[in-house]
Amino acid sequence: MFNLDKQKIFILFIIIIGIISIFKVSYPFIKDRDENLIFQNTNIVKNNVTSDDYTFVILGDNKNSISTFNKIIQKINNDNSIKFVVNTGDMVFDGNPIKYDFLLKQIKKLNKPMLPVVGNHDIADDGVGRYLEIFGPLYYSFHLKNSYFIMLNDSNEKEIDPWQMHWLKGELEKSKNYKYTFVFMHVPIYDPRNNINHQPGHSLKNLSNAKELLDLLNNYNITQVFFGHIHGYYVGKWDNVPYTVTGGAGAELVGKNPEHDFYHYIKIHVNDDNVSYELIKLDSPDFNFIDRIGAFLWIYLYSTIVINFWTILLFISTITLIAFYFKSYGTKHFYLFKKIFKRK
């Protein structure tokens, strides 16, 4: 049992924690956010890359990952050859401003500019407005020395809309003036785990649109198309279009195939002679059902606690104060209210 002085000190401590928690919880909703990072970072990239010989990183599906994504950031920060990073989407679990705020704190630790591709999780739960405010357009392009970069938006998981398809045709015509053309999307055109005649899988649901897109890309000299969405690593070719799926930046690993289902990112080295790709693997859970499920549960439990730490503290402090109130005054006030209502 607390004596009176200790009880007062404890209640004061809980109140202070509650006030701090209210500020921390509300901060992502009221603070001035970073804005138009795509525009800012493309300018930084163009200033950083001064020759046709450069290296960048492609990764995807960190999805509010903490430990794995932080390890990737640290490794990239320590590699001076890397000029910038492209993220193929699903950077957050959903559009909650607290989760976007946590992502921004993470990428501020990255000492290279990051260029995003929008994923389905990034726009979930009204996240599209936050994405537009923080990053900028849902699809865009830029050129860099000998290369042309095209970032598409298929975050609806269904199709590339007609306006964007028209825009893409114009961008691909522009790309003819460059030696290399890189295209980035979140959802794959087809699921590489399935035969092309057995679609859709974890890929575009509108198969006629998928075929239209692939036919269009086939008409141009595409160096590589990159996707996320599938949490693993796959490389291959559809007709004349080479592709890479890279979704190993920290989200849950569902599959158990050692050739595909592991955490990773890819270093891409571009020069006038060719484009080379280096797969960088990271520690991953063992390739069995128990370890994968255990890791899956731990990822979301850990991230939920860390991301919502102040919300949890606010809840605990509120419940604690309510409990102390009823313990000290509840019975007395109950009888007082009872007498008041009886008089009426």
Phi, psi and omega in degrees: 000141176279142164280174189299315183294317179295323179296317179297317179298318181295316179297319178298318178299316180296320179297317178298315178300318180297317180295315178299319181296319178301317179295314182295320181291320183278343185304313179298337181278334189248344186284161173285118183274160168298142183229144173053050182294334178298312180298314181298314187285327175296324176295319178296316180301313182296327177285328183282327184267108187251000179215174178280004180246108183205167182230137173224169182244142172240133178209172179191163176061051169284326169047055181061024173299148180251291188295310183294313182295322177295324177295319179297315179302316181297317180294319179294318179300327183274359182252101184288347180285339184279130182262327180198171183232138171247129179251123185278015169105176192057056180281334178234164179285324175200183188278010178306130182299331177295322180287323174294321179298319178295318177301315182297323177296323179292310186286345173291338176282344180282126183268014172237149177293142179244132179249123187264157164243135186282134178249169182296325178289331181293333181256359182294152177054053178063028181281347185298322179296319179293319178301312180299319181292317185280311188260318182121217188296152180282339171215148187195174179213162172200158177247151183217103181053251186266011189229153176239131184246128180234118179254120184254163178242105171236036184292349174286353179065009184247311191193168166267120186293160186301322181295318180290324178297319177297317178298317182299320179301318177294321180293321179294327175296318177298325185294344179298339181277001184237153183290321183238143176232120178250131178242138183232133176218164176271302182276127180297152175300313174229160176276117184293347179280346180245154172299146184299338178272359179238069182235165000276153169251235174272068191204188181301129184280333179274099187291328177292323177291321178299316179295318178300317180295314180295319178299319178297312181297327179297338182278358183232163181272079182279125179288313180193141171250130182249140178228165168240227171076312176268125187278079181180196184229122180219139174230150180180199182210132171251111186055243180262009187254109176283141182224157173223130171258122179228100180232047187240035185265012173142343178290170184302142176259114185270318182286170182230023181269118182300340181277347187227323195259079181209160177285142185189170161214171186234130173265131182242121180253123183247131168213183184292337183277316183194181173240126180242153186234129179239119179275124178251110181272150175237165178303133181227158176298152181301157187274062174216161188299315185296311181294323180292317178294318178300317179294320178302311181296319182294319180306311186282328175294312182297312182294323178299316181293314184292312184292323184256025185305312184286331175294318178296317178297321178297318179297314181296316181295322179295313179298321180296315180295320177297317180297317178294323180297311182291329178293321184272321189233352188302309182295315180301314181288330178298312180292327178296313178297325180296318178294320180298314182291328177294321178299323180289000000 
